[in-house]
Amino acid sequence: MRTCQNQFPNFDATLPEIDGFVDDSWKDDICPSLLNEDLNLKLMVDYIDPRLSEVGKQRAEGKRGRYSMHVPGEHTDIVSSDNLSDILVAIAEVEAARSIRPSQQPKL
């Protein structure tokens, strides 16, 4: 089974524990990741030390955060931040949006 530990043995952090997300790390990605299949979200968790990161320059320039979340198969971030709390807010927003039943959606 692939895990952060065996795919990224030099990773300088621990993956956060987020309800519904499981370790989906793969050595050919730029960093370890978590996946929530129910929400169809992938959370990339970069190295703490930007010098170890493949996107360290982008992070240093403020163009990318340590945490970035996207829909698997799409490479546009839904949110990218150095603060995990920003990611948790975005997850809650996705959960809330998906919990609205068609009959509850506002009419335009």
DSSP file with accessible surface (Angstrom, degrees, kcal/mol):
  #  RESIDUE AA STRUCTURE BP1 BP2  ACC     N-H-->O    O-->H-N    N-H-->O    O-->H-N    TCO  KAPPA ALPHA  PHI   PSI    X-CA   Y-CA   Z-CA
    1    1 A M              0   0  202      0, 0.0     2,-0.3     0, 0.0     5,-0.1   0.000 360.0 360.0 360.0 135.0    0.0    0.0    0.0
    2    2 A R        +     0   0  109     21,-0.1     2,-0.3     4,-0.1    23,-0.2  -0.594 360.0 166.0 -77.5 134.1    1.3    3.5   -0.9
    3    3 A T     >  -     0   0   27     -2,-0.3     4,-2.2    21,-0.1     5,-0.3  -0.930  51.4-105.1-139.7 165.3    1.7    5.9    2.0
    4    4 A C  H  > S+     0   0    4     -2,-0.3     4,-2.7     1,-0.2     7,-0.2   0.913 119.2  55.9 -55.1 -42.2    3.4    9.2    2.6
    5    5 A Q  H  4 S+     0   0  133      1,-0.2    -1,-0.2     2,-0.2     6,-0.1   0.878 115.2  34.4 -63.7 -39.6    6.1    7.3    4.5
    6    6 A N  H  4 S+     0   0   85     -3,-0.2    -1,-0.2     1,-0.1    -2,-0.2   0.695 123.2  44.0 -92.8 -15.3    7.1    4.9    1.7
    7    7 A Q  H  < S+     0   0   36     -4,-2.2    -2,-0.2     1,-0.2    -3,-0.2   0.754 129.3  24.1 -94.0 -28.9    6.5    7.3   -1.2
    8    8 A F    ><  +     0   0   17     -4,-2.7     3,-2.2    -5,-0.3    -1,-0.2  -0.603  68.2 169.3-134.2  70.7    8.2   10.4    0.3
    9    9 A P  T 3  S+     0   0  100      0, 0.0    -1,-0.1     0, 0.0    -4,-0.1   0.737  79.3  50.4 -61.9 -20.0   10.7    9.0    2.9
   10   10 A N  T 3  S+     0   0  136     -3,-0.1    -5,-0.1     2,-0.0     2,-0.1   0.263  75.8 138.3-100.3  12.2   12.3   12.4    3.4
   11   11 A F    <   -     0   0   24     -3,-2.2    -3,-0.0    -7,-0.2    35,-0.0  -0.362  46.8-148.2 -61.3 133.1    9.1   14.3    3.9
   12   12 A D        +     0   0   55     37,-0.1     2,-0.3    -2,-0.1    -1,-0.1   0.071  68.8  39.7 -97.6  26.0    9.6   16.8    6.7
   13   13 A A  S    S-     0   0   27     35,-0.1     2,-0.4    34,-0.0    34,-0.0  -0.895  79.5-103.5-153.3-178.8    6.1   16.8    8.2
   14   14 A T        -     0   0  119     -2,-0.3     3,-0.1     3,-0.0    -2,-0.0  -0.939  40.9-109.8-114.0 138.6    3.2   14.7    9.2
   15   15 A L        -     0   0   23     -2,-0.4     8,-0.1     1,-0.1    18,-0.0  -0.439  39.6-110.2 -64.4 140.2    0.1   14.7    7.0
   16   16 A P        -     0   0   23      0, 0.0     2,-0.7     0, 0.0    -1,-0.1  -0.342  24.4-121.9 -68.6 152.6   -2.9   16.4    8.7
   17   17 A E        +     0   0  195     -3,-0.1     2,-0.4     3,-0.0     5,-0.1  -0.893  38.4 171.5 -97.7 115.8   -5.8   14.2    9.8
   18   18 A I    >   -     0   0   21     -2,-0.7     3,-2.4     3,-0.3    70,-0.0  -0.996  40.1-103.0-128.8 127.5   -9.0   15.4    8.2
   19   19 A D  T 3  S+     0   0  149     -2,-0.4     3,-0.1     1,-0.3    -2,-0.0  -0.193 105.9  12.5 -50.1 131.0  -12.3   13.5    8.4
   20   20 A G  T 3  S+     0   0   55      1,-0.2     2,-0.4    18,-0.0    17,-0.3   0.285 102.9 110.1  86.7 -10.2  -13.0   11.7    5.2
   21   21 A F    <   -     0   0   18     -3,-2.4     2,-0.3    15,-0.1    -3,-0.3  -0.821  45.3-171.0-102.4 138.6   -9.5   12.1    3.7
   22   22 A V  E     -A   35   0A  91     13,-2.4    13,-2.7    -2,-0.4     2,-0.2  -0.907  37.7 -86.9-125.0 155.0   -7.0    9.3    3.3
   23   23 A D  E     +A   34   0A  49     -2,-0.3    11,-0.3    11,-0.2   -21,-0.1  -0.404  45.9 167.3 -60.6 123.5   -3.4    9.2    2.4
   24   24 A D        +     0   0   37      9,-2.8    10,-0.2    -2,-0.2    -1,-0.1  -0.040  18.1 156.5-127.1  25.9   -3.1    9.1   -1.4
   25   25 A S        -     0   0    0      8,-0.5     2,-0.4   -23,-0.2   -19,-0.1  -0.284  16.8-177.9 -62.7 140.8    0.6    9.8   -1.8
   26   26 A W    >   -     0   0  103      5,-0.3     3,-2.5   -19,-0.1     5,-0.2  -0.989  30.9-130.8-142.7 129.8    2.4    8.7   -4.9
   27   27 A K  T 3  S+     0   0  136     -2,-0.4    -1,-0.1     1,-0.3    -2,-0.0   0.703 104.6  61.1 -58.2 -22.5    6.1    9.2   -5.6
   28   28 A D  T 3  S+     0   0  110      2,-0.0    -1,-0.3     3,-0.0     2,-0.1   0.548  89.3  86.7 -84.4  -6.6    5.5   10.7   -9.0
   29   29 A D  S <  S-     0   0   39     -3,-2.5     4,-0.0     1,-0.1    -4,-0.0  -0.448  92.5-112.4 -80.5 168.7    3.5   13.6   -7.6
   30   30 A I  S    S-     0   0   46     -2,-0.1    24,-0.5     1,-0.1    25,-0.1   0.717  91.5  -8.4 -77.3 -18.9    5.3   16.7   -6.4
   31   31 A C  S    S-     0   0    1     -5,-0.2    -5,-0.3    15,-0.1    15,-0.2  -0.969  91.3 -65.7-163.8 170.3    4.5   16.1   -2.7
   32   32 A P        -     0   0    0      0, 0.0    13,-2.8     0, 0.0     2,-0.3  -0.187  53.7-166.0 -61.8 160.9    2.3   13.8   -0.5
   33   33 A S  E     - B   0  44A   0     11,-0.2    -9,-2.8    -4,-0.0    -8,-0.5  -0.971  20.6-141.4-149.8 161.9   -1.4   14.1   -0.7
   34   34 A L  E     -AB  23  43A   8      9,-2.6     9,-3.1    -2,-0.3     2,-0.4  -0.939  19.4-155.2-120.9 148.1   -4.8   13.2    0.8
   35   35 A L  E     -AB  22  42A  21    -13,-2.7   -13,-2.4    -2,-0.3     2,-0.5  -0.975  13.7-167.6-128.9 137.9   -7.9   12.2   -1.1
   36   36 A N  E  >> - B   0  41A   6      5,-2.8     5,-2.0    -2,-0.4     4,-0.9  -0.946   6.6-174.2-119.6 103.9  -11.6   12.4   -0.2
   37   37 A E  T  45S+     0   0  154     -2,-0.5    -1,-0.1   -17,-0.3   -16,-0.1   0.855  81.8  57.0 -67.9 -35.5  -13.4   10.3   -2.8
   38   38 A D  T  45S+     0   0  153    -18,-0.3    -1,-0.2     1,-0.2   -18,-0.0   0.897 118.3  32.1 -63.7 -40.1  -16.9   11.3   -1.5
   39   39 A L  T  45S-     0   0   18    -19,-0.2    -1,-0.2     2,-0.1    -2,-0.2   0.524 105.2-128.7 -91.6  -8.7  -16.2   15.0   -2.1
   40   40 A N  T  <5 +     0   0   76     -4,-0.9     2,-0.4     1,-0.2    -3,-0.2   0.947  60.7 139.8  57.1  52.1  -13.9   14.4   -5.1
   41   41 A L  E   < -B   36   0A   1     -5,-2.0    -5,-2.8    30,-0.2     2,-0.4  -0.977  39.3-161.8-128.4 141.4  -11.1   16.5   -3.6
   42   42 A K  E     -BC  35  70A  27     28,-3.1    28,-2.4    -2,-0.4     2,-0.6  -0.987   7.2-158.6-122.5 129.8   -7.4   16.0   -3.5
   43   43 A L  E     -BC  34  69A   0     -9,-3.1    -9,-2.6    -2,-0.4     2,-0.4  -0.937   5.4-154.7-111.1 116.0   -5.2   17.9   -1.0
   44   44 A M  E     -BC  33  68A  12     24,-3.4    24,-2.0    -2,-0.6     2,-0.6  -0.784   5.9-161.0 -88.2 133.0   -1.5   18.3   -1.8
   45   45 A V  E     - C   0  67A   0    -13,-2.8    22,-0.2    -2,-0.4     3,-0.1  -0.935  11.9-158.1-120.1 106.0    0.6   18.8    1.3
   46   46 A D        -     0   0    3     20,-2.9   -15,-0.1    -2,-0.6    20,-0.1  -0.273  29.8 -79.9 -81.7 168.1    4.0   20.3    0.5
   47   47 A Y        -     0   0   28      2,-0.1    -1,-0.2     1,-0.1     6,-0.1  -0.274  30.2-131.0 -60.6 148.8    7.2   20.2    2.5
   48   48 A I  S    S+     0   0   92      1,-0.1    -1,-0.1    -3,-0.1    -2,-0.1   0.944  99.6  64.4 -65.2 -46.4    7.6   22.6    5.4
   49   49 A D  S >> S-     0   0   39      1,-0.2     3,-2.0     2,-0.0     4,-0.5  -0.679  76.0-155.4 -81.8 110.3   11.0   23.6    4.0
   50   50 A P  G >4 S+     0   0   51      0, 0.0     3,-0.8     0, 0.0     6,-0.3   0.756  90.1  69.6 -60.1 -21.0   10.5   25.2    0.6
   51   51 A R  G 34 S+     0   0  212      1,-0.2     5,-0.1     5,-0.1     6,-0.1   0.759 100.0  48.1 -68.4 -21.1   14.1   24.3   -0.3
   52   52 A L  G <4 S+     0   0   93     -3,-2.0    -1,-0.2     4,-0.1     2,-0.2   0.591  97.3  96.1 -89.2 -11.6   12.9   20.6   -0.4
   53   53 A S  S X< S-     0   0   15     -3,-0.8     3,-1.0    -4,-0.5     4,-0.2  -0.517  70.8-141.5 -86.3 145.6    9.8   21.4   -2.5
   54   54 A E  T 3  S+     0   0  145    -24,-0.5     3,-0.2     1,-0.2    -1,-0.1   0.658 110.6  41.5 -73.4 -15.9    9.5   21.2   -6.3
   55   55 A V  T 3> S+     0   0   18      1,-0.1     4,-2.3   -25,-0.1    -1,-0.2   0.000  76.8 124.1-118.6  29.1    7.5   24.4   -6.1
   56   56 A G  H <> S+     0   0   12     -3,-1.0     4,-2.7    -6,-0.3     5,-0.2   0.857  72.4  53.3 -58.4 -38.6    9.7   26.2   -3.6
   57   57 A K  H  > S+     0   0  155      2,-0.2     4,-1.9     1,-0.2    -1,-0.2   0.933 109.2  48.6 -65.1 -43.8   10.2   29.2   -5.8
   58   58 A Q  H  4>S+     0   0   87      1,-0.2     5,-2.6     2,-0.2     6,-0.8   0.892 112.7  49.0 -62.7 -39.1    6.5   29.6   -6.3
   59   59 A R  H ><5S+     0   0   28     -4,-2.3     3,-1.6     4,-0.2    -2,-0.2   0.927 109.0  51.7 -66.1 -43.0    5.9   29.4   -2.6
   60   60 A A  H 3<5S+     0   0   86     -4,-2.7    -1,-0.2     1,-0.3    -2,-0.2   0.845 110.2  49.9 -62.4 -32.1    8.7   31.9   -1.9
   61   61 A E  T 3<5S-     0   0   95     -4,-1.9    -1,-0.3    -5,-0.2    -2,-0.2   0.441 116.9-115.2 -85.1  -0.8    7.0   34.3   -4.3
   62   62 A G  T < 5S+     0   0   66     -3,-1.6    -3,-0.2    -4,-0.2    -2,-0.1   0.652  84.8 118.2  76.7  16.2    3.7   33.8   -2.6
   63   63 A K  S   <S+     0   0  154     -5,-2.6     2,-0.3    -6,-0.2    -4,-0.2   0.568  76.6  27.1 -90.3 -10.2    2.1   32.2   -5.7
   64   64 A R  S    S-     0   0   46     -6,-0.8    -2,-0.2    -5,-0.1    -1,-0.2  -0.987  72.2-138.6-152.5 141.9    1.4   28.9   -4.0
   65   65 A G        -     0   0    5     -2,-0.3    17,-0.3     2,-0.3   -19,-0.1  -0.443  31.8-107.8 -94.1 171.6    0.7   27.8   -0.5
   66   66 A R  S    S+     0   0   30     -2,-0.1   -20,-2.9     1,-0.1     2,-0.5   0.840 110.6  48.8 -66.8 -31.3    2.0   24.8    1.4
   67   67 A Y  E     +CD  45  81A  25     14,-2.8    14,-2.8   -22,-0.2     2,-0.4  -0.924  69.2 172.6-109.9 132.3   -1.5   23.3    1.1
   68   68 A S  E     -CD  44  80A   1    -24,-2.0   -24,-3.4    -2,-0.5     2,-0.4  -0.996  11.6-161.3-141.9 137.7   -3.3   23.2   -2.2
   69   69 A M  E     +CD  43  79A   0     10,-2.8     9,-3.6    -2,-0.4    10,-1.2  -0.944  18.2 154.4-123.2 138.9   -6.6   21.5   -3.0
   70   70 A H  E     -C   42   0A  19    -28,-2.4   -28,-3.1    -2,-0.4     7,-0.1  -0.927  48.3 -89.1-149.2 170.5   -8.1   20.6   -6.4
   71   71 A V    >   -     0   0   23      5,-0.5     3,-2.4    -2,-0.3   -30,-0.2  -0.744  58.7-100.5 -81.8 130.3  -10.5   18.2   -8.1
   72   72 A P  T 3  S+     0   0   44      0, 0.0     3,-0.1     0, 0.0    -1,-0.1  -0.259 110.2  23.7 -53.4 136.4   -8.5   15.0   -9.1
   73   73 A G  T 3  S+     0   0   69      1,-0.3     2,-0.4    -3,-0.0    -2,-0.0   0.214 108.7  88.8  90.3 -16.6   -7.7   15.2  -12.8
   74   74 A E    <   -     0   0  112     -3,-2.4    -1,-0.3     2,-0.1    -4,-0.0  -0.899  61.2-158.8-110.2 145.4   -8.0   18.9  -12.9
   75   75 A H        +     0   0  164     -2,-0.4     2,-0.6    -3,-0.1    -1,-0.1   0.160  58.5 104.3-115.1  21.8   -4.9   21.0  -12.1
   76   76 A T  S    S-     0   0  114     -5,-0.2    -5,-0.5     2,-0.0     2,-0.1  -0.901  72.8-123.9-101.1 123.6   -6.5   24.3  -11.1
   77   77 A D        -     0   0   55     -2,-0.6    -7,-0.3     1,-0.2     3,-0.2  -0.422  13.9-159.9 -68.4 137.6   -6.4   24.8   -7.4
   78   78 A I  S    S-     0   0   83     -9,-3.6     2,-0.3     1,-0.4    -8,-0.2   0.864  85.4  -6.4 -75.0 -41.6   -9.7   25.4   -5.6
   79   79 A V  E     -D   69   0A  34    -10,-1.2   -10,-2.8    -3,-0.1    -1,-0.4  -0.986  61.7-171.0-154.1 145.6   -7.6   26.9   -2.8
   80   80 A S  E     +D   68   0A  43     -2,-0.3     2,-0.3   -12,-0.2   -12,-0.2  -0.978  25.2 145.9-140.6 126.9   -3.9   27.2   -2.0
   81   81 A S  E     -D   67   0A  13    -14,-2.8   -14,-2.8    -2,-0.4   -16,-0.1  -0.993  53.8-132.3-157.6 156.5   -2.7   28.5    1.4
   82   82 A D  S    S+     0   0   95     -2,-0.3     2,-0.6   -17,-0.3     3,-0.1   0.529  93.3  79.5 -84.7  -9.7    0.0   28.2    4.0
   83   83 A N    >>  -     0   0   93      1,-0.1     4,-1.0   -16,-0.1     3,-1.0  -0.896  66.7-156.6-106.7 119.5   -2.7   27.9    6.6
   84   84 A L  H 3> S+     0   0   48     -2,-0.6     4,-2.4     1,-0.3     3,-0.3   0.833  93.2  67.1 -59.9 -31.0   -4.5   24.6    7.1
   85   85 A S  H 3> S+     0   0   73      1,-0.2     4,-2.1     2,-0.2    -1,-0.3   0.872  96.4  54.5 -61.0 -34.6   -7.5   26.5    8.5
   86   86 A D  H <> S+     0   0   71     -3,-1.0     4,-2.0     2,-0.2    -1,-0.2   0.890 108.6  49.0 -63.9 -37.7   -8.1   28.1    5.1
   87   87 A I  H  X S+     0   0    0     -4,-1.0     4,-2.5    -3,-0.3    -2,-0.2   0.920 108.6  52.4 -67.2 -42.7   -8.2   24.6    3.6
   88   88 A L  H  X S+     0   0   81     -4,-2.4     4,-2.3     1,-0.2    -2,-0.2   0.886 108.5  51.0 -63.3 -37.3  -10.7   23.4    6.3
   89   89 A V  H  X S+     0   0   80     -4,-2.1     4,-2.3     2,-0.2    -1,-0.2   0.932 110.1  49.6 -63.8 -44.4  -13.0   26.3    5.5
   90   90 A A  H  X S+     0   0    9     -4,-2.0     4,-2.3     2,-0.2    -2,-0.2   0.903 110.0  51.0 -62.9 -39.5  -12.9   25.4    1.8
   91   91 A I  H  X S+     0   0    7     -4,-2.5     4,-2.8     1,-0.2    -1,-0.2   0.939 109.7  50.2 -62.9 -44.7  -13.7   21.8    2.6
   92   92 A A  H  X S+     0   0   49     -4,-2.3     4,-2.7     1,-0.2    -2,-0.2   0.892 109.4  51.7 -61.8 -37.8  -16.6   22.8    4.7
   93   93 A E  H  X S+     0   0  128     -4,-2.3     4,-2.5     2,-0.2    -1,-0.2   0.907 110.4  47.8 -65.9 -40.8  -17.9   25.1    1.9
   94   94 A V  H  X S+     0   0   24     -4,-2.3     4,-2.2     2,-0.2    -2,-0.2   0.931 112.3  49.7 -64.7 -44.1  -17.7   22.2   -0.6
   95   95 A E  H  X S+     0   0   92     -4,-2.8     4,-1.1     1,-0.2    -2,-0.2   0.927 112.5  47.4 -59.7 -44.0  -19.5   19.9    1.9
   96   96 A A  H  X S+     0   0   53     -4,-2.7     4,-0.6     1,-0.2     3,-0.5   0.918 111.5  50.3 -64.9 -42.8  -22.2   22.5    2.4
   97   97 A A  H >< S+     0   0   63     -4,-2.5     3,-0.7     1,-0.2    -1,-0.2   0.877 112.0  47.8 -64.4 -35.8  -22.7   23.1   -1.3
   98   98 A R  H 3< S+     0   0  126     -4,-2.2    -1,-0.2     1,-0.2    -2,-0.2   0.666 103.0  62.6 -81.3 -14.4  -23.0   19.4   -2.0
   99   99 A S  H 3< S+     0   0   79     -4,-1.1     2,-0.5    -3,-0.5    -1,-0.2   0.607  77.9 102.3 -86.6  -9.8  -25.5   18.9    0.8
  100  100 A I  S << S-     0   0   72     -3,-0.7     5,-0.1    -4,-0.6    -3,-0.0  -0.614  70.3-139.4 -75.0 121.2  -28.1   21.2   -0.9
  101  101 A R    >>  -     0   0  161     -2,-0.5     3,-2.3     1,-0.1     4,-0.8  -0.484  23.6-107.9 -77.5 153.4  -30.7   19.0   -2.5
  102  102 A P  G >4 S+     0   0  111      0, 0.0     3,-0.9     0, 0.0    -1,-0.1   0.862 120.8  55.7 -49.9 -37.7  -32.0   20.1   -6.0
  103  103 A S  G 34 S+     0   0  107      1,-0.2    -3,-0.0     3,-0.0    -2,-0.0   0.708 107.7  50.5 -70.8 -17.4  -35.3   21.1   -4.4
  104  104 A Q  G <4 S+     0   0  108     -3,-2.3    -1,-0.2     2,-0.1     3,-0.1   0.565  83.7 109.2 -94.9  -9.8  -33.5   23.4   -2.0
  105  105 A Q  S << S-     0   0  112     -3,-0.9    -4,-0.0    -4,-0.8     2,-0.0  -0.422  79.3-105.1 -70.0 140.8  -31.4   25.2   -4.6
  106  106 A P        -     0   0  108      0, 0.0     2,-0.4     0, 0.0    -1,-0.1  -0.331  32.1-120.3 -65.4 144.7  -32.4   28.8   -5.2
  107  107 A K              0   0  205     -3,-0.1    -3,-0.0     1,-0.0     0, 0.0  -0.725 360.0 360.0 -86.4 136.3  -34.3   29.6   -8.4
  108  108 A L              0   0  216     -2,-0.4    -1,-0.0     0, 0.0     0, 0.0  -0.627 360.0 360.0 -96.3 360.0  -32.6   32.0  -10.7
